[in-house]
Amino acid sequence: MARGWDSKSVEEQIATAKERHGEQRVHITAEQRENERKQDMLLLQRTRMMRQLETCGEGRYRQTLQDGLTYLETELRALGWNS
């Protein structure tokens, strides 16, 4: 994966977070706030894993990273994330 694509993904994530935080937060429940926090945390972990996959060679570690990435994306989708 090229760095430009990864950087764009990070920029989109930041823009999405800013939009979400800029909205009226009067009607957000504690559960919704917790879901947003979890989603932000998972997105950061996903970005880190994608960067590690860029530099990782073949082998068991690469497979572990890919499995972790699949898990994170499953968790994100459960929270309502759209890639």
FIDO-98190 format. One record per residue: residue number from 1; residue in one letter; x, y, z of N, C-alpha, C, O in turn. Coordinates in steps of 0.001 Angstrom, whole numbers, plus 500000, padded with zeros to 6 digits. Each point is the difference from the previous one (the first is absolute). Last residue first. Example, Ala and Ser with C-alpha at 12.3 -4.5 7.8 and 13.67 -1.06 7.14 Angstrom:
// residues 2
(atom 2,"s",(512850,497750,507080),(500820,501190,500060),(499230,501090,500730),(500509,501108,500169))
(atom 1,"a",(499781,493172,499761),(499110,501190,500000),(500900,501200,500000),(501036,499981,500665))
***
This chain:
// residues 83
(atom 83,"s",(483789,501564,505584),(501327,500269,499442),(499958,500831,498749),(501044,500303,499423))
(atom 82,"n",(495678,499504,505027),(499975,499671,498580),(501342,500381,499404),(500422,501152,500104))
(atom 81,"w",(497262,497721,505143),(501019,500628,499144),(499830,499520,498574),(499740,498821,499757))
(atom 80,"g",(497832,499913,504524),(499371,500850,498992),(500957,500700,499059),(499602,500940,499311))
(atom 79,"l",(501137,495689,504313),(499734,501317,500586),(499400,500970,498986),(499720,501152,500331))
(atom 78,"a",(501627,494492,498403),(499007,499778,501054),(499603,501316,500664),(498893,500130,500522))
(atom 77,"r",(504611,499846,496338),(498709,499866,499335),(498885,499781,501018),(498883,500481,499809))
(atom 76,"l",(505516,499648,501817),(499592,501315,499523),(498626,499935,499321),(499153,500865,500220))
(atom 75,"e",(502890,495094,501137),(499549,500778,501161),(499490,501381,499581),(498993,500480,500520))
(atom 74,"t",(502935,496858,496161),(498749,499384,500444),(499428,500777,501187),(498802,500279,500047))
(atom 73,"e",(505426,500953,498420),(498969,500440,499059),(498642,499398,500334),(498972,500646,499799))
(atom 72,"l",(504777,498001,502754),(499697,501412,500247),(498890,500489,499075),(499104,500723,500436))
(atom 71,"y",(502518,494880,498883),(499270,500113,501266),(499588,501451,500267),(498852,500266,500357))
(atom 70,"t",(503919,498894,495966),(498658,499466,499752),(499134,500124,501250),(498830,500375,499921))
(atom 69,"l",(505671,500728,500499),(499313,501012,499193),(498569,499566,499702),(499074,500809,500060))
(atom 68,"g",(503757,496125,502100),(499645,501110,500889),(499236,501086,499284),(499054,500568,500546))
(atom 67,"d",(502688,495902,496910),(498910,499505,500847),(499523,501095,500960),(498800,500166,500218))
(atom 66,"q",(504956,500781,497202),(498811,499945,499148),(498785,499496,500777),(498891,500505,499827))
(atom 65,"l",(505294,499512,502367),(499539,501368,499758),(498730,500009,499149),(499075,500763,500279))
(atom 64,"t",(503016,495098,500394),(499431,500483,501267),(499460,501414,499842),(498917,500310,500496))
(atom 63,"q",(503431,497847,495923),(498689,499368,500124),(499304,500446,501282),(498789,500217,500014))
(atom 62,"r",(505608,501215,499327),(499119,500656,499025),(498586,499421,500098),(499017,500740,499958))
(atom 61,"y",(504312,497199,502580),(499676,501315,500562),(499047,500756,499075),(499062,500649,500463))
(atom 60,"r",(502681,495144,498156),(498949,499882,501006),(499612,501352,500584),(498830,500228,500310))
(atom 59,"g",(503304,499938,494803),(500200,499146,501163),(498847,500039,500974),(498927,500533,499717))
(atom 58,"e",(503640,502992,496434),(499100,498849,500045),(500248,499212,501280),(501063,500108,500611))
(atom 57,"g",(500142,504992,499738),(500266,498985,498991),(498956,498895,500078),(499014,500110,500729))
(atom 56,"c",(500401,505236,500726),(500180,498627,500458),(500270,499072,498820),(499389,500130,498939))
(atom 55,"t",(499479,504662,501003),(501422,499715,500137),(500295,498556,500386),(501161,499593,500061))
(atom 54,"e",(494334,502102,499299),(500766,500568,498882),(501456,499549,500047),(500600,499731,498960))
(atom 53,"l",(496372,499266,504606),(499887,499075,498872),(500802,500479,498793),(500505,499188,499225))
(atom 52,"q",(499122,503588,504581),(500885,498878,500269),(499967,498990,498859),(501026,499406,499667))
(atom 51,"r",(495986,504203,500130),(501382,500469,499824),(501001,498876,500239),(500986,499882,499273))
(atom 50,"m",(494515,499249,501604),(500188,500139,498559),(501420,500484,499696),(500617,499547,499036))
(atom 49,"m",(498031,500194,505463),(500213,498668,499419),(500238,500076,498499),(500817,499254,499461))
(atom 48,"r",(498109,504740,502823),(501308,499496,500421),(500302,498639,499384),(501115,499754,499541))
(atom 47,"t",(494612,502081,499765),(501007,500769,499266),(501396,499505,500346),(500838,499841,499112))
(atom 46,"r",(495608,498348,503331),(499956,499531,498609),(501066,500704,499170),(500699,499358,499214))
(atom 45,"q",(498613,502060,505204),(500677,498706,499980),(500065,499449,498579),(501005,499414,499599))
(atom 44,"l",(496559,504517,501054),(501420,500255,500214),(500802,498697,499962),(501084,499952,499418))
(atom 43,"l",(494270,499734,500344),(500526,500594,498769),(501488,500302,500125),(500760,499812,499050))
(atom 42,"l",(496906,498649,504762),(500180,498925,499027),(500561,500522,498679),(500806,499325,499359))
(atom 41,"m",(498077,503816,503988),(501116,499180,500453),(500300,498889,498988),(501161,499748,499677))
(atom 40,"d",(495039,502937,499591),(501226,500781,499804),(501236,499188,500376),(501006,500030,499291))
(atom 39,"q",(494803,498050,501620),(500244,500057,498564),(501284,500773,499695),(500799,499565,499170))
(atom 38,"k",(497705,500287,505279),(500488,498681,499574),(500348,500007,498509),(501021,499453,499584))
(atom 37,"r",(496973,504404,502141),(501342,499852,500556),(500619,498678,499563),(501165,499950,499606))
(atom 36,"e",(494349,500846,499277),(500890,500873,499219),(501444,499872,500478),(500925,499966,499188))
(atom 35,"n",(495788,497775,503280),(500164,499371,498695),(500928,500823,499104),(500831,499439,499286))
(atom 34,"e",(497955,502388,504868),(500901,498866,500190),(500255,499280,498677),(501131,499598,499725))
(atom 33,"r",(495692,503823,500294),(501323,500580,500210),(501053,498898,500162),(501104,500100,499464))
(atom 32,"q",(494400,498639,500325),(500457,500469,498691),(501412,500579,500095),(500834,499773,499124))
(atom 31,"e",(497108,498971,504902),(500288,498806,499200),(500517,500391,498610),(500946,499392,499499))
(atom 30,"a",(497521,503974,503409),(501288,499482,500475),(500404,498770,499192),(501184,499799,499731))
(atom 29,"t",(495636,503571,497717),(499956,499289,501280),(501409,499541,500386),(500934,500062,499200))
(atom 28,"i",(497182,504191,497720),(500837,498806,499998),(500005,499383,501398),(500284,500656,501002))
(atom 27,"h",(497585,503572,497343),(499187,498792,500030),(500814,498711,500009),(499436,498924,499802))
(atom 26,"v",(502537,505544,500065),(498994,500053,501048),(499279,498663,500149),(499671,499598,501116))
(atom 25,"r",(503975,502161,495869),(500167,498810,500825),(498951,499920,501112),(500145,499224,500945))
(atom 24,"q",(500802,503041,493835),(499360,500226,501291),(500059,498715,500810),(499565,498951,499525))
(atom 23,"e",(504280,501552,496933),(498546,499939,500013),(499469,500312,501392),(500727,499963,500994))
(atom 22,"g",(503952,499561,497898),(499466,501332,499748),(498481,500045,500040),(499415,501077,500107))
(atom 21,"h",(503183,494891,500289),(500157,500798,501213),(499449,501407,499829),(499715,500673,500990))
(atom 20,"r",(500224,496337,495331),(499217,499402,501067),(500064,500846,501270),(498996,500159,500694))
(atom 19,"e",(503659,501066,495637),(498585,500202,499694),(499131,499506,501139),(499048,500662,500413))
(atom 18,"k",(505532,498530,499900),(499707,501412,500215),(498540,500298,499707),(499364,500768,500722))
(atom 17,"a",(502196,494886,498400),(499966,500248,501445),(499657,501457,500292),(499232,500284,500919))
(atom 16,"t",(501399,498506,494601),(498783,499381,500523),(499863,500265,501495),(498916,500327,500483))
(atom 15,"a",(505050,501038,497426),(498878,500841,499568),(498684,499460,500541),(499150,500770,500447))
(atom 14,"i",(504698,496673,500302),(500048,501228,500797),(498826,500900,499646),(499359,500569,500883))
(atom 13,"q",(501195,495562,496574),(499614,499642,501356),(499968,501240,500893),(499088,500166,500810))
(atom 12,"e",(502514,500298,494810),(498555,499787,499993),(499492,499662,501396),(498927,500452,500400))
(atom 11,"e",(505703,499918,499013),(499368,501318,499873),(498483,499885,500002),(499314,500824,500604))
(atom 10,"v",(503154,495213,499344),(500134,500650,501306),(499336,501375,499959),(499307,500386,500942))
(atom 9,"s",(500924,497281,495033),(499097,499316,500909),(500027,500658,501378),(498954,500198,500617))
(atom 8,"k",(504102,501260,496189),(498672,500478,499677),(498973,499370,500939),(499068,500668,500449))
(atom 7,"s",(505313,497852,499854),(499879,501354,500541),(498611,500551,499731),(499408,500659,500855))
(atom 6,"d",(501664,495188,497266),(499875,499880,501446),(499813,501378,500629),(499179,500161,500904))
(atom 5,"w",(501714,499640,494523),(498667,499478,500266),(499756,499931,501502),(498928,500367,500481))
(atom 4,"g",(505344,500906,498092),(499022,501034,499667),(498585,499550,500309),(499193,500773,500515))
(atom 3,"r",(504471,496183,499909),(499872,500939,501129),(498954,501075,499716),(499287,500422,500910))
(atom 2,"a",(500299,494674,496829),(500819,501205,499883),(499745,500940,501168),(498900,500044,500552))
(atom 1,"m",(500811,494471,499235),(499155,501162,500000),(500899,501236,500000),(500969,500077,500755))
***
